[in-house]
Amino acid sequence: MLARLRRSAAAGAIAALFVATAAMAQPAPGGAPSMTDGRAAPEAATGRAAARAPVVTTRTMVVAAHPLAVQAGRAVLAEGGSAADAAITVQLMLNLLEPQSSGIGGGAFVLYHDAMTGRLTTLDARETAPATAGPDLFLGPDGEPMSFRAAVPGGRSVGVPGVPALIHALHETYGRLPLARLFAPAIALAEAGVPVSPRLAGLLADPRYSASLRADAAATAHFYPGGTPATAGMLLPNPAFAETLRLMRDQGRAAVYGGPVGADIVAAAAGRADNPGRIAEGDLAAYQVIERSPVCVPYHQHRVCGMGPPSSGGLAVGQILGLLDRLPLQADKGPLALPNVTLLAEASKLAFADRDRWVADPDMVDVPTAGLLNPVYLDARAHSIEAGRAMDVPAPSGMPPGARSLAMAADPGRHENGTSHISIVDGSGNVLSMTTSIEGAFGSGVFVRGFLLNNQLTDFSFRPEIDGRPVINRVEPGKRPRSSMAPTIVYDGDQRPAIVAGSPGGSRIIGYVTGALTAMIDHGLDPQAAAEQPHVLNRNGPTEIEAGTAAEALIPALTLIGDDTATAEMTSGLNLIRINADGSLTGGSDPRREGIAAGD
C-alpha cells in the first residue's frame, strides 16, 4: 500500500511538472513569449508553433527534445555536473519521453569540447553489424533487395547498440556526479509513469509509423494498453526500464555487453519468427566506442567542426560550407534570398554526390576525408557552380586527393529518421553536441526490458553490388552503417566555442544544420530564429522546399533557372546554442517538435 501511494505521489508530481512546463509555451499578449530568463516551452501540439523569443542565460544551457528531459539536465548542471553528466541524464529521460527517436537500444555521435584543455573530442557510438551479417542480409530468396517495409520490423535490422557504452565512456572521462544521481530521474519517471506527449500520441495512432510496434507483442502491450494507442497526457509506467537502468548503474557496461540485458537483447532479436536477427552475445562483448578525428573546415572567420565517417554529416556540412566560402554569398539579403538559396542548393548537390561515392565506415573502406576538404579540390568543385544556372543531376563527382580508385560503386542507401539532438554548455564552459538515434520511428519495433531496439542496419545499402562493383556502404560483418547525423561545434576567430548545433531528420539533417549555421554566421539570426526559418535544401536531386512556408515563393524563380523543385513536410528538430562574447548563452529549439532551451 505504501509503495502504491509513493508511486501515485511521484506520478502526480511528474504530471504537474509536465503541465507547468507546457504552460511556459503560452505566448504573452501580442504573441511574444512570456519567458526568456532561462526557460522556454515546447509546441503545444503537433505542427509548427508561433515564433517565440530566444532563451538567454548567463552560465549553463540545455537544449533538447522534451521539457522534462531538459529540466532534468538543467538540475544536473545546477548541482555542478558536467555537460557529459547532463547529457547522460537527458538521454535516459528521452528514452522514456521520446522512445520513437532515441535510447539505449540505439547509437549516437558526440562532440565534446573540454574547456580546461581546449581539446575537441569526437566519439563514435554508432551501431555495428553482427559478425554473421554479410552482403546478403537484405536480399530476398530471389537475390533481389527486400523492400524497406519488409526489412525493418524484427531482429534482422538490429545493430549492436552503442548508447549504453557511450554513457559509461562519457562518465569515465568527463563525469563529475555519481551515476546514481544521473540515472535517478529516469528511474523515478519510469516507475511513476511517463506522460505521453501529443507528438508521441500522434505517432502511435498513425499506422505509417506504428506498424513495427504492432508486430511486437511486448511493444503492443506497453504502447497500446487495452489494444488502443496511448493518448496525450496518459501516464505509461515502465518498471522494466527502471530495472534495466539499475543494472546499468550498478554493473556498468557489462550489464548490456555481457550480462542479463544483453542476453535478452539477443533473445528478443532472434525470437522474431517473421524477421529473426543475427546479433549474438559475442557481438555485444566486442563492441567499442571509437574516438575519431574531428572534421573541421574554415568558414567566414569561423572553424566549423563535426563528426567524421562513418557519419557523412560532418563531411557534407564541411564541404557545403567550404564551397560557400568560395562563392559570392550575399549576407545582406537574408537566407531566403534567391541568390543565396541557389548557391546553397548547388553546393549541396556536389557534397551529396561525394557523400554517396566516398563515405562509409573508414575501418572497412578507404575514405578520403582530408581530400574531400582539400582547398584545391574545393576550389575545383566551386568552379563547376555557375550563377543563375542549376546544375544537372546527378552532379559530377571528381577525384579528391588521396582517393585510391573508383572501384567501389556509389549508392545513396537508406537514411535514419528516428533521431534526436542534444546541445549542452555547462558552468565550466565544457560543450557537448550529441545526435542520437534508433533510426526509423520506433526503430525495429522490438521492445525488450522497457526499451526499443534500433533498425540501424537498414542504413546500409540493400544492394551489395552495382554493375559488378561492390557498393561502398554495403553490409559487412562488424561494419558501421553510414549516417547523416551532424552534431556540430563552431569556433570563433579566437578558437573559442561559439555555436552548438544539430538536428534529427535523416539525410535532411545535413541541410537543416547547414541552413542554421549560415543563418547564424552570415545573416545574424539568433538561434531561435535560425531554428524556425523555412527549410530549403538539396540532396543531389530536386531542390526541396518546406511545404506551407514562405520558401514556396521561390519555386517559380528556381524553375526559371532550370532547377527542379519539390515540396515536403520537414519535421526538423534543431537545438541550437550561441555562446556570446561576454560568456552568456542564447538558445533556441525547433518549434516543429516539442523541445525547449533552458539553463541558469
C-alpha positions in Angstrom: 0.0 0.0 0.0 2.8 2.4 0.9 4.6 1.6 -2.3 1.5 2.4 -4.3 1.0 5.7 -2.5 4.6 6.6 -3.2 4.2 5.8 -6.9 0.9 7.8 -7.0 2.5 10.8 -5.4 5.5 10.6 -7.8 3.2 10.3 -10.8 1.2 13.3 -9.6 4.4 15.4 -9.2 5.7 14.4 -12.7 2.3 15.2 -14.3 2.2 18.6 -12.5 5.7 19.4 -13.7 4.7 18.4 -17.3 1.7 20.7 -17.2 3.7 23.5 -15.6 6.4 23.2 -18.2 3.9 23.1 -21.1 2.3 26.3 -19.7 5.6 28.1 -20.5 4.7 27.7 -24.2 1.7 30.0 -23.9 2.6 33.4 -25.5 2.1 36.7 -23.8 -0.3 39.2 -25.4 0.8 40.2 -28.8 2.4 36.9 -29.5 5.6 37.4 -27.6 6.8 34.5 -25.5 6.2 35.1 -21.8 9.6 34.0 -20.6 13.2 34.4 -21.8 15.1 34.1 -18.4 16.4 30.6 -19.0 13.1 28.9 -19.6 11.1 28.2 -22.7 8.5 25.7 -23.7 7.5 23.1 -26.3 5.0 23.3 -29.0 1.5 23.0 -27.5 0.6 20.3 -30.1 1.9 18.9 -33.3 2.9 21.2 -36.1 4.7 24.5 -36.1 4.2 26.8 -33.2 4.2 30.6 -33.4 7.5 32.4 -33.4 9.0 32.9 -29.9 11.9 34.7 -28.4 15.3 33.0 -27.9 16.2 31.9 -24.3 19.1 33.8 -22.7 21.1 32.5 -19.7 24.4 33.5 -18.0 26.2 30.2 -17.3 24.6 27.0 -18.4 22.1 25.7 -21.0 20.5 22.5 -22.2 18.5 22.3 -25.4 16.8 19.0 -26.2 13.6 17.5 -27.5 11.4 17.3 -24.4 10.9 19.8 -21.5 11.1 17.1 -18.7 14.4 15.9 -20.1 15.8 19.4 -20.4 14.8 20.3 -16.8 16.4 17.1 -15.5 19.6 18.0 -17.3 19.4 21.6 -16.1 19.2 20.3 -12.5 22.3 18.2 -13.0 24.2 21.3 -14.2 22.9 23.3 -11.2 24.5 20.7 -8.9 27.9 21.2 -10.6 27.6 18.3 -13.1 29.5 18.5 -16.3 28.0 18.7 -19.8 28.6 14.9 -20.1 26.7 14.3 -16.8 23.8 16.3 -18.1 23.8 14.5 -21.5 23.6 11.1 -19.7 20.5 12.2 -17.7 18.9 13.8 -20.8 19.4 10.8 -22.9 18.0 8.4 -20.4 14.9 10.7 -19.9 14.4 10.9 -23.7 14.5 7.1 -23.9 11.2 7.3 -22.0 9.7 10.6 -23.2 10.6 10.3 -26.9 11.0 6.5 -27.4 10.3 6.8 -31.1 13.6 8.6 -31.6 16.5 7.5 -29.4 17.5 5.5 -26.4 19.9 2.8 -25.1 18.8 0.5 -27.9 20.4 2.8 -30.5 23.6 4.7 -31.3 25.0 8.2 -31.2 27.8 10.6 -32.2 29.2 13.1 -29.7 31.4 16.2 -30.0 32.9 17.3 -26.6 34.9 20.4 -26.1 36.9 20.3 -22.9 37.2 23.8 -21.5 40.3 23.0 -19.4 42.4 21.6 -22.2 40.7 23.3 -25.2 40.6 19.9 -26.9 37.7 18.7 -29.1 36.9 15.0 -28.9 34.6 13.2 -31.2 33.1 9.8 -30.1 31.6 7.3 -32.5 29.0 5.1 -30.8 27.3 4.0 -34.0 25.8 0.5 -34.1 27.7 -2.3 -35.7 26.6 -5.2 -37.9 26.7 -8.7 -36.3 29.6 -10.9 -37.2 27.3 -13.2 -39.2 25.7 -10.4 -41.2 27.0 -10.2 -44.8 26.1 -8.5 -48.1 23.1 -10.8 -48.5 21.5 -9.6 -45.3 18.7 -7.7 -47.1 18.4 -9.9 -50.2 15.3 -12.0 -50.7 15.2 -15.6 -51.9 15.3 -14.3 -55.5 18.5 -12.4 -54.9 16.8 -9.0 -55.1 16.8 -6.4 -52.3 13.9 -6.7 -49.8 11.5 -3.8 -49.6 12.3 -1.3 -46.8 9.0 -2.0 -45.1 9.7 -5.7 -45.0 13.2 -5.3 -43.7 12.6 -3.0 -40.7 10.3 -4.9 -38.3 12.0 -7.6 -36.2 15.6 -8.6 -35.4 17.1 -8.6 -38.9 17.6 -4.8 -38.9 19.0 -4.6 -35.3 22.6 -3.5 -35.0 24.7 -3.7 -31.8 23.6 -0.7 -29.7 26.2 1.9 -28.8 24.5 4.3 -26.4 25.0 2.2 -23.3 28.7 2.0 -23.9 28.8 5.7 -24.7 27.1 6.6 -21.4 29.8 4.9 -19.4 32.6 6.2 -21.7 31.4 9.8 -21.2 31.1 9.3 -17.4 34.5 7.7 -17.0 36.2 10.6 -18.9 34.2 13.7 -18.2 31.7 12.8 -15.4 31.6 14.6 -12.0 28.5 13.4 -10.3 27.9 9.8 -9.4 26.0 7.6 -11.8 23.3 7.0 -9.2 22.5 10.7 -9.4 22.4 10.8 -13.2 20.2 7.7 -13.5 17.8 8.7 -10.7 15.4 11.0 -12.7 14.8 8.4 -15.4 14.3 5.6 -12.8 11.8 7.7 -11.0 9.9 8.7 -14.2 9.8 5.1 -15.3 8.3 3.9 -12.0 5.8 6.8 -11.7 4.6 6.7 -15.2 5.8 8.5 -18.4 3.4 11.3 -19.6 2.6 10.7 -23.3 3.2 13.8 -25.3 1.0 15.0 -28.2 3.7 14.1 -30.7 4.2 10.6 -29.4 0.4 10.0 -29.2 0.1 11.1 -32.8 2.8 8.7 -34.0 1.3 5.8 -32.0 -2.1 6.4 -33.7 -0.6 6.7 -37.2 -0.1 3.3 -38.9 2.7 4.7 -41.1 4.9 4.9 -38.1 3.5 2.3 -35.7 3.4 -0.8 -37.9 6.7 -2.1 -36.4 5.3 -1.7 -32.9 2.1 -3.6 -33.6 4.2 -6.6 -34.9 5.8 -7.0 -31.4 3.8 -8.4 -28.5 5.8 -6.6 -25.8 5.7 -3.3 -27.6 2.0 -3.6 -28.2 1.3 -4.3 -24.6 3.2 -1.2 -23.5 2.2 1.4 -26.1 -1.3 0.1 -26.7 -2.9 -0.5 -23.3 -6.2 -2.3 -23.8 -5.4 -2.6 -27.5 -5.7 1.1 -28.3 -2.9 3.7 -28.8 -1.9 5.6 -25.7 -3.3 9.1 -25.8 -1.7 12.5 -24.9 -1.4 13.0 -21.2 -1.8 9.3 -20.3 0.9 8.0 -17.9 2.7 4.9 -19.0 4.6 3.1 -16.2 7.7 1.3 -17.3 9.1 -0.7 -14.4 11.1 -2.9 -16.7 13.1 0.1 -17.9 13.7 1.2 -14.3 15.2 -2.2 -13.5 17.3 -2.1 -16.7 18.7 1.3 -15.5 19.5 -0.1 -12.1 21.5 -2.9 -13.7 23.4 -0.4 -15.9 24.0 1.8 -12.9 25.3 -1.0 -10.7 27.1 -3.3 -13.2 28.4 -0.7 -15.7 28.6 -1.6 -19.4 28.8 -5.3 -18.5 25.0 -5.3 -17.8 24.4 -4.8 -21.6 27.5 -6.1 -23.2 28.0 -9.3 -21.2 25.1 -9.5 -18.7 21.4 -10.1 -18.5 20.3 -7.1 -20.5 22.5 -8.2 -23.4 21.2 -11.8 -23.2 17.7 -10.5 -23.5 18.5 -8.3 -26.4 19.9 -11.3 -28.3 16.9 -13.4 -27.5 14.4 -10.8 -28.4 16.0 -10.1 -31.8 16.5 -13.7 -32.6 13.0 -14.7 -31.4 11.1 -12.8 -34.1 10.0 -15.6 -36.4 9.0 -13.1 -39.1 12.4 -11.5 -39.3 14.9 -13.2 -37.0 18.0 -11.2 -36.0 21.7 -12.3 -36.3 23.0 -10.4 -33.3 24.9 -12.6 -30.8 26.4 -12.1 -27.3 29.8 -12.1 -28.9 28.9 -9.1 -31.0 27.9 -7.3 -27.8 31.1 -8.2 -26.0 33.2 -6.9 -28.9 31.5 -3.5 -29.1 33.7 -0.4 -28.5 33.1 3.3 -28.6 35.7 4.7 -31.0 37.4 8.1 -30.8 37.6 9.6 -34.3 39.4 12.7 -35.5 37.1 15.8 -35.8 36.3 17.1 -39.3 36.9 20.8 -39.4 36.7 23.4 -42.1 37.3 27.2 -42.1 34.2 29.3 -42.9 33.8 33.1 -42.8 36.2 33.7 -39.9 35.0 30.6 -38.0 36.1 27.0 -37.8 33.2 24.5 -38.2 33.8 21.1 -36.7 31.8 17.9 -37.0 31.8 14.1 -36.9 33.8 12.2 -39.4 33.0 8.9 -41.1 31.1 6.6 -40.6 28.9 9.7 -40.4 28.7 11.7 -43.6 27.2 14.6 -41.7 30.4 16.4 -40.7 32.0 16.0 -44.1 28.9 17.1 -46.1 28.3 20.1 -43.9 32.0 20.9 -44.2 32.0 20.6 -47.9 28.9 22.7 -48.4 30.3 25.5 -46.2 33.8 25.1 -47.8 32.2 25.7 -51.2 30.1 28.6 -50.0 33.3 30.2 -48.6 34.4 30.4 -52.2 31.2 31.7 -53.6 29.5 35.2 -53.6 27.0 34.7 -50.8 25.0 37.9 -50.2 24.8 38.2 -46.5 22.8 41.5 -46.6 19.9 39.8 -48.4 18.9 37.1 -45.9 19.0 33.3 -46.1 15.9 33.0 -48.3 17.2 35.4 -51.0 17.2 33.6 -54.3 21.0 34.0 -55.0 21.8 32.5 -51.5 19.3 29.7 -51.9 20.7 28.8 -55.3 24.3 28.7 -54.1 23.4 26.6 -51.1 21.4 24.1 -53.3 24.2 23.8 -55.9 26.9 23.3 -53.2 24.7 20.7 -51.6 24.4 18.7 -54.9 28.2 18.4 -55.1 28.5 17.4 -51.4 25.9 14.7 -51.7 27.5 13.3 -54.9 30.7 12.9 -53.0 28.9 11.6 -49.9 27.3 8.8 -51.9 30.5 7.8 -53.7 33.2 8.1 -51.0 31.7 7.9 -47.5 31.2 4.7 -45.4 32.8 3.1 -42.4 36.5 4.1 -42.5 37.6 1.0 -40.7 36.3 -1.1 -43.6 36.9 1.1 -46.7 39.3 3.9 -47.6 37.5 7.2 -47.1 39.5 10.3 -48.5 38.3 12.5 -45.7 41.2 15.0 -46.0 41.0 15.0 -49.7 37.3 15.9 -49.7 38.0 19.0 -47.8 41.3 19.8 -49.5 41.3 23.5 -50.6 42.5 22.8 -54.1 39.7 20.2 -54.5 37.1 22.6 -53.2 38.4 25.3 -55.5 37.8 23.0 -58.5 34.4 21.9 -57.3 33.3 25.5 -56.7 34.2 26.4 -60.3 31.5 24.0 -61.5 28.8 26.2 -59.9 27.5 28.8 -62.3 25.5 31.8 -61.1 21.9 31.7 -62.4 22.1 28.1 -63.7 21.0 24.9 -62.0 23.4 22.0 -62.2 22.4 18.8 -63.8 21.5 15.9 -61.6 23.4 13.8 -60.7 26.2 16.3 -60.1 29.6 15.3 -61.5 31.9 13.8 -58.9 35.7 14.4 -59.2 38.6 12.5 -57.7 39.6 14.1 -54.3 43.3 13.9 -53.3 44.1 10.7 -51.6 41.3 8.7 -53.2 42.7 5.4 -54.5 40.2 4.5 -57.2 36.6 4.4 -58.4 36.5 0.6 -57.9 33.6 0.8 -55.4 30.1 1.9 -56.5 28.1 4.9 -55.2 24.7 4.4 -53.7 22.6 6.8 -51.6 21.5 4.0 -49.4 18.9 4.4 -46.6 18.6 7.3 -44.1 17.8 7.4 -40.4 14.7 9.2 -39.2 14.1 8.3 -35.6 16.6 10.7 -34.2 17.1 13.4 -31.6 19.7 16.1 -30.8 21.1 17.4 -27.5 23.1 20.6 -27.1 24.7 21.5 -23.7 27.0 24.1 -22.2 28.0 23.6 -18.5 29.1 26.1 -15.9 32.8 25.5 -16.6 32.5 26.1 -20.3 32.5 22.5 -21.5 30.4 22.0 -24.6 28.6 18.9 -25.8 26.8 18.3 -29.1 25.2 14.9 -29.4 23.0 13.4 -32.1 21.4 10.1 -31.0 19.1 7.7 -33.0 17.3 4.4 -33.2 16.9 5.0 -37.0 13.2 4.9 -38.0 10.3 6.0 -35.9 10.2 3.3 -33.1 13.3 1.6 -34.6 12.8 -2.1 -35.3 9.7 -2.3 -33.1 11.4 -4.9 -30.9 10.7 -4.0 -27.3 12.9 -5.6 -24.6 13.4 -4.7 -20.9 11.4 -1.5 -21.4 13.2 0.0 -24.4 13.2 -0.3 -28.2 15.9 -1.8 -30.3 17.2 0.1 -33.4 16.8 -0.7 -37.0 20.1 1.0 -38.0 21.3 -1.8 -40.2 18.8 -0.6 -42.8 21.1 2.4 -43.2 23.3 0.1 -45.2 22.8 -0.2 -48.9 20.5 -3.2 -49.5 22.1 -3.9 -52.9 25.7 -5.2 -52.4 26.9 -4.7 -56.0 26.1 -2.3 -58.9 27.4 -3.2 -62.3 29.8 -5.7 -60.8 31.4 -3.3 -58.4 30.9 -3.6 -54.6 28.8 -0.8 -53.1 30.8 1.2 -50.6 28.1 1.2 -47.9 27.1 -2.5 -48.3 26.6 -4.7 -45.3 29.8 -6.4 -43.9 30.4 -8.1 -40.6 31.3 -5.7 -37.8 30.8 -2.7 -40.1 29.1 0.6 -39.1 26.4 1.9 -41.4 26.8 5.3 -43.0 24.9 8.0 -41.1 23.9 11.6 -41.9 23.9 12.8 -38.3 25.8 16.1 -37.9 26.5 17.2 -34.4 28.5 20.4 -34.7 30.5 22.8 -32.7 31.6 26.1 -34.3 34.7 28.0 -33.1 35.1 31.8 -33.5 38.2 33.6 -34.7 39.8 33.3 -31.3 39.2 29.5 -31.3 36.5 29.7 -28.6 33.3 27.7 -28.9 30.7 30.0 -30.5 27.8 27.7 -31.7 26.5 24.3 -30.8 24.2 22.7 -33.3 22.5 19.6 -34.6 19.1 18.1 -35.6 17.2 15.0 -36.4 15.8 14.5 -39.9 17.5 11.6 -41.8 19.7 12.7 -44.7 18.0 16.1 -44.5 20.0 16.7 -41.3 22.8 18.0 -43.4 20.6 20.7 -45.0 19.0 21.6 -41.7 22.3 22.1 -39.9 24.0 23.9 -42.8 21.0 26.3 -43.2 21.0 27.1 -39.5 24.7 27.7 -39.4 24.7 30.1 -42.4 21.6 31.9 -40.9 23.5 32.5 -37.7 27.0 33.2 -39.1 26.2 35.1 -42.3 22.8 36.6 -41.6 22.9 37.3 -37.9 19.9 35.3 -36.9 19.6 34.3 -33.3 19.3 30.6 -32.5 15.5 30.6 -32.2 15.0 32.4 -35.4 17.5 30.1 -37.1 15.6 27.1 -35.9 12.3 28.5 -37.1 13.3 29.6 -40.6 11.7 27.7 -43.5 13.9 25.0 -45.0 15.3 24.9 -48.5 17.8 22.1 -49.2 19.1 19.7 -51.8 20.2 16.1 -51.7 21.5 15.9 -55.2 18.1 15.8 -56.7 15.3 18.4 -56.8 15.6 21.4 -54.5 13.3 20.6 -51.6 11.1 23.4 -50.2 9.4 23.1 -46.9 5.6 22.9 -47.5 3.4 25.7 -46.2 6.1 28.2 -45.6 7.3 31.5 -47.2 10.0 29.5 -49.1 7.4 28.3 -51.5 7.5 31.7 -53.1 11.0 30.7 -54.5 9.6 27.9 -56.7 8.9 30.0 -59.9 12.3 31.6 -59.8 14.1 28.3 -59.2 12.2 26.8 -62.1 13.3 29.6 -64.4 16.9 28.8 -63.8 16.3 25.1 -64.6 16.1 23.7 -61.1 13.5 21.0 -60.4 11.7 21.6 -57.1 9.6 19.5 -54.7 7.7 20.5 -51.6 7.7 18.3 -48.5 6.9 18.4 -44.8 10.2 18.8 -42.9 10.0 17.9 -39.3 13.4 19.1 -38.3 14.4 19.3 -34.6 17.2 21.8 -34.5 18.6 22.5 -31.0 20.9 25.5 -31.1 23.1 27.5 -28.7 25.1 30.6 -29.4 27.9 31.3 -26.9 28.2 35.1 -26.8 31.4 37.1 -26.4 30.5 38.0 -22.8 30.0 34.3 -21.9 26.2 34.5 -21.8 24.3 31.9 -23.8 21.4 32.2 -26.3 19.4 29.2 -27.1 16.6 28.1 -29.5 14.7 24.9 -30.1 12.8 23.9 -33.2 9.1 24.6 -32.9 8.4 21.7 -35.3 8.9 19.3 -32.3 8.4 19.6 -28.5 11.9 20.8 -27.4 12.9 23.7 -25.3 16.0 25.6 -24.2 16.7 26.2 -20.5 19.5 27.0 -18.2 20.8 29.3 -15.5 
